[in-house]
C-alpha cells in the first residue's frame, strides 16, 4: 500500500478522480437522459439512440486518427503533460458549453458533446502513458487500479451531488430539474479543471534537453509513428493483446455509454437508472482496488479473463431483463468488475511494451480502445434501427466478449516482456 500513497502517484491518480466526473455524470449519466428528454424529445427512442451512437462514434473516430500520432509526438518532445492539458481544456470548455444549449437544439448539444468527448479521450492517452513515470513495473497493477478506484469515488461523489440537485432543485435555488442538469454540466467542468492541477504540478516527466522546435517535434513524432507500426508487428504478443483488447473493451465501453439509453428504451424511469449508475460507481471504488491486488496475486491476464466472463453473463441477462430490480442487480455486478478489467488491461499492457516508448505505444492502446467505441455504439444503434428491438442490439455485444477473451487467452505475458526488453530502435 505504501506504493500508492506517495505524492507523485496520488497526483497522477487524481486525474482519474478529475475526468471521471465527465465519464459518469455526462457520458454515462445525464447527457443520454437529457438528450432524449430535453434536446431531442420530438424523436423516437430508436432515432435518438442512433444519433447518440453516431456522436459517440464520431468522437472516437477522430481520436483513432489522432491518438497514435500524438503519442509519438509526446515521446519525441517530452510534452505529455502539455498535451494532456490541451485536451483536458477542450473537454472542460465544451462540457461547460452544454449549460447554454437551449431545449430542442439537439445538433448543437451533440456537437459540444462530441468535442468534449474528444478532449476527454485525448487527455487519457497521455495520462495512461505517465504511469511509467510514477510507478515501478511490479506495482503497475495496484497503481493502475488505484487510479480507477479514485475515479469511481470522485466521479461518484460529484454525480451524487448533481443527482441531489436534480431531485431537489429548490434546495439549491434552482427553478426545476432541467436547470439542475444544466448546472451539473458546469459543476463537472469546474471539478475536472481543479483536480487536473496536481498532476501538472507534481507528476514528473523527462523533458528533452535544449529548446523544443515545434515543427521538428511534429516531424519526429510522425516519423516515429510509422516506425512504431513495424515495432508492433515485431512484438507479436503486443499485437495479439491489442486485438483482444480492441474487442472486449468495445463491449465494456458500449455498456458504459448505452446502458442508460437501453434502460429507457425498456421503459424504466430516468431516476431509477441514474440511481443504478450511482450504485455502480460506489461499488466500483473498492472493487477496483481489490481487483488490482487480485491481479497482482493470480496474474493480470487471468483476472481480466474472469472479468470478461462476467461481462458475457451480464449481456445475456440484460437481453432477458424485465424489471428495474434486475437492472439494479446488473449495476452491482458491473461495478464489481468494470474498474478491474480497465485497470488491469492498462497495467498488463504497460508490462508488454518498451518503457521508453510508453506514450507512443499507449497511443495505439487508446486508438484501439476508441476504435472499439466507434463500432460498439454504432452497432447497437444500427441493430436497434433495423430490428426495432433494443434487446437484440444489447445481445450483440456478447460476441465481442467471447472473441476478445479467446484472443487474450493466447497472449504469453512472459514471452511478450522478453520481446519488449530486446526491442531495438
Secondary structure, DSSP 8 states (H G I E B T S, - for coil): -GGGSSHHHHHHHHHHHHHHHIIIIIIIIIHHHHIIIIISTTS-HHHHHHHHHHHHHHHHHHHHHHHHHHHHHHHHHT-HHHHHHHHHHHHHHHHHHGGG--TT-HHHHHHHHHHHHHHHHHHHHHHHHTHHHH--GGGHHHHHHHHHHHHHHHHHHHHHHHHHHHHSGGGGT-SSHHHHHHHHHHHHHHHHHHTTHHHHHHS-----SS---HHHHHHHHHHHHHHHHHHHHHSHHHHHHHHHHHHHHHHHHHHHHHHHHHHHHTT--HHHHHHHHHHHHHHHHHHHHHHHHHHHHH-HHHHHHHHHHHHHHHHHHHHH--SHHHHHHHHHHHHHHHHHHHHHHHHHHHHHS-GGGHHHHHHHHHHHHHHHHHHHHHHHHHHHHHHS-HHHHHHTTHHHHHHHHHHHHT--HHHHHHHHHH---
